[in-house]
Amino acid sequence: MRIDLTNQKILVTGASRGIGRAIAEQLAAAGAQVGVHYFRNADTAQHVAENIRRGAITFQADLSKPVEVIQLFENVVAKFGRLDGIVNNAGIAVSADVEGDDIAFTDSWSKTMLVNLHATGLLCKKAITHFIEHGGGRVINIASRAAFRGDTGEYLAYAASKGGIVALTRSIARSFGKQGVKAFTVAPGFTRTDMAEDFIKKYGEDYVKSDIALTSLTKPEDIAPTVAFLASGYADHATGSTISINAGSYMY
Ligand SMILES: NC(=O)c1ccc[n+]([C@@H]2O[C@H](COP(=O)([O-])OP(=O)(O)OC[C@H]3O[C@@H](n4cnc5c(N)ncnc54)[C@H](OP(=O)(O)O)[C@@H]3O)[C@@H](O)[C@H]2O)c1
């Protein structure tokens, strides 16, 4: 079996850093033309696109703004002509203390939902109609172990947003498979990125390591090959399923 994504055009959100960057690199290494979406880190996104080559192009959008989400999808299709896959990876983890201020809690909840869930839902809507018109395509949504195991008390919104992504992905798989749309969830556990650093600072690396079955913490490069496999079509009959990559820290 050889994973060959030549002729595939795939958008990866949040590809400037962390897991998204590793996914963009892996997809391009398998031959895909990648849309490298970023929010604030234009330079690093440009660096990623130049490094992976194969016609990769950067696209900027603040996913907390629905207008920019729609524009992002339309810009990518305008540049690439068509899309074969989308990896909804961009996400934020904003902590909020349940004993803290109600307005601050609401603000962090709203921001989290806008970026993690609303933007993903809207990009899925755009992708579904585009894929149906163009003979099919694949949606790969990056959720989290938190959707299944739950998270710590200050990340309630984060866990809830990721639970929403799982339900969204399964609904797409059930509803649009006959029209050629396949949908998968990838649920990473703790993965060494900027997002994870805050947690490490607070709880310590030993705490995180004690949680996993393996000896080393998961890196973005441990997530990316699974995404390339799902994008390849070899796993199409697993549509609707979730692949957990959490170093054996939670099995379900
Ligand atoms: N790291 C973990 O332990 C872990 C565990 C489970 C699941 N995940 C999930 O995996 C995905 C990637 O996480 P990561 O750890 O790689 O995150 P990260 O290193 O913090 O990178 C976040 C990415 O999202 C983009 N982004 C942030 N806010 C945005 C906004 N408002 N609009 C558009 N893009 C925005 C960033 O773009 P810029 O850099 O351009 O600003 C960046 O590319 C997320 O969905 C996360 O929830 C991570």
PDBQT file of the ligand as one rigid body, heavy atoms in Angstrom, charges set to zero:
ROOT
HETATM    1  N1  LIG A 301      -1.898  20.121  21.545  1.00  0.00    +0.000 N 
HETATM    2  C1  LIG A 301      -2.714  19.276  22.148  1.00  0.00    +0.000 C 
HETATM    3  O1  LIG A 301      -2.398  18.740  23.227  1.00  0.00    +0.000 OA
HETATM    4  C2  LIG A 301      -4.036  18.923  21.521  1.00  0.00    +0.000 A 
HETATM    5  C3  LIG A 301      -4.771  17.853  22.070  1.00  0.00    +0.000 A 
HETATM    6  C4  LIG A 301      -5.984  17.500  21.507  1.00  0.00    +0.000 A 
HETATM    7  C5  LIG A 301      -6.476  18.211  20.438  1.00  0.00    +0.000 A 
HETATM    8  N2  LIG A 301      -5.757  19.263  19.934  1.00  0.00    +0.000 N 
HETATM    9  C6  LIG A 301      -6.355  19.998  18.819  1.00  0.00    +0.000 C 
HETATM   10  O2  LIG A 301      -5.466  19.998  17.710  1.00  0.00    +0.000 OA
HETATM   11  C7  LIG A 301      -5.635  21.196  16.957  1.00  0.00    +0.000 C 
HETATM   12  C8  LIG A 301      -4.281  21.885  16.787  1.00  0.00    +0.000 C 
HETATM   13  O3  LIG A 301      -3.764  22.176  18.078  1.00  0.00    +0.000 OA
HETATM   14  P1  LIG A 301      -2.266  22.672  18.318  1.00  0.00    +0.000 P 
HETATM   15  O4  LIG A 301      -1.872  22.182  19.644  1.00  0.00    +0.000 OA
HETATM   16  O5  LIG A 301      -1.435  22.381  17.133  1.00  0.00    +0.000 OA
HETATM   17  O6  LIG A 301      -2.532  24.258  18.447  1.00  0.00    +0.000 OA
HETATM   18  P2  LIG A 301      -1.514  25.493  18.378  1.00  0.00    +0.000 P 
HETATM   19  O7  LIG A 301      -0.106  25.035  18.339  1.00  0.00    +0.000 OA
HETATM   20  O8  LIG A 301      -1.943  26.421  19.452  1.00  0.00    +0.000 OA
HETATM   21  O9  LIG A 301      -1.877  26.142  16.940  1.00  0.00    +0.000 OA
HETATM   22  C9  LIG A 301      -3.150  26.687  16.764  1.00  0.00    +0.000 C 
HETATM   23  C10 LIG A 301      -3.395  26.982  15.304  1.00  0.00    +0.000 C 
HETATM   24  O10 LIG A 301      -4.721  27.527  15.178  1.00  0.00    +0.000 OA
HETATM   25  C11 LIG A 301      -4.664  28.811  14.583  1.00  0.00    +0.000 C 
HETATM   26  N3  LIG A 301      -5.639  29.706  15.199  1.00  0.00    +0.000 N 
HETATM   27  C12 LIG A 301      -5.715  30.089  16.483  1.00  0.00    +0.000 A 
HETATM   28  N4  LIG A 301      -6.719  30.971  16.658  1.00  0.00    +0.000 NA
HETATM   29  C13 LIG A 301      -7.290  31.165  15.438  1.00  0.00    +0.000 A 
HETATM   30  C14 LIG A 301      -8.337  31.970  14.938  1.00  0.00    +0.000 A 
HETATM   31  N5  LIG A 301      -9.035  32.825  15.723  1.00  0.00    +0.000 N 
HETATM   32  N6  LIG A 301      -8.619  31.922  13.624  1.00  0.00    +0.000 NA
HETATM   33  C15 LIG A 301      -7.924  31.116  12.812  1.00  0.00    +0.000 A 
HETATM   34  N7  LIG A 301      -6.920  30.314  13.205  1.00  0.00    +0.000 NA
HETATM   35  C16 LIG A 301      -6.600  30.348  14.510  1.00  0.00    +0.000 A 
HETATM   36  C17 LIG A 301      -3.243  29.319  14.797  1.00  0.00    +0.000 C 
HETATM   37  O11 LIG A 301      -2.903  30.237  13.750  1.00  0.00    +0.000 OA
HETATM   38  P3  LIG A 301      -1.695  31.351  13.921  1.00  0.00    +0.000 P 
HETATM   39  O12 LIG A 301      -0.497  30.616  14.422  1.00  0.00    +0.000 OA
HETATM   40  O13 LIG A 301      -1.485  31.860  12.522  1.00  0.00    +0.000 OA
HETATM   41  O14 LIG A 301      -2.190  32.414  14.836  1.00  0.00    +0.000 OA
HETATM   42  C18 LIG A 301      -2.439  28.005  14.740  1.00  0.00    +0.000 C 
HETATM   43  O15 LIG A 301      -2.117  27.685  13.416  1.00  0.00    +0.000 OA
HETATM   44  C19 LIG A 301      -6.647  22.049  17.745  1.00  0.00    +0.000 C 
HETATM   45  O16 LIG A 301      -7.935  21.889  17.205  1.00  0.00    +0.000 OA
HETATM   46  C20 LIG A 301      -6.589  21.446  19.125  1.00  0.00    +0.000 C 
HETATM   47  O17 LIG A 301      -7.775  21.646  19.858  1.00  0.00    +0.000 OA
HETATM   48  C21 LIG A 301      -4.554  19.635  20.451  1.00  0.00    +0.000 A 
ENDROOT
TORSDOF 0
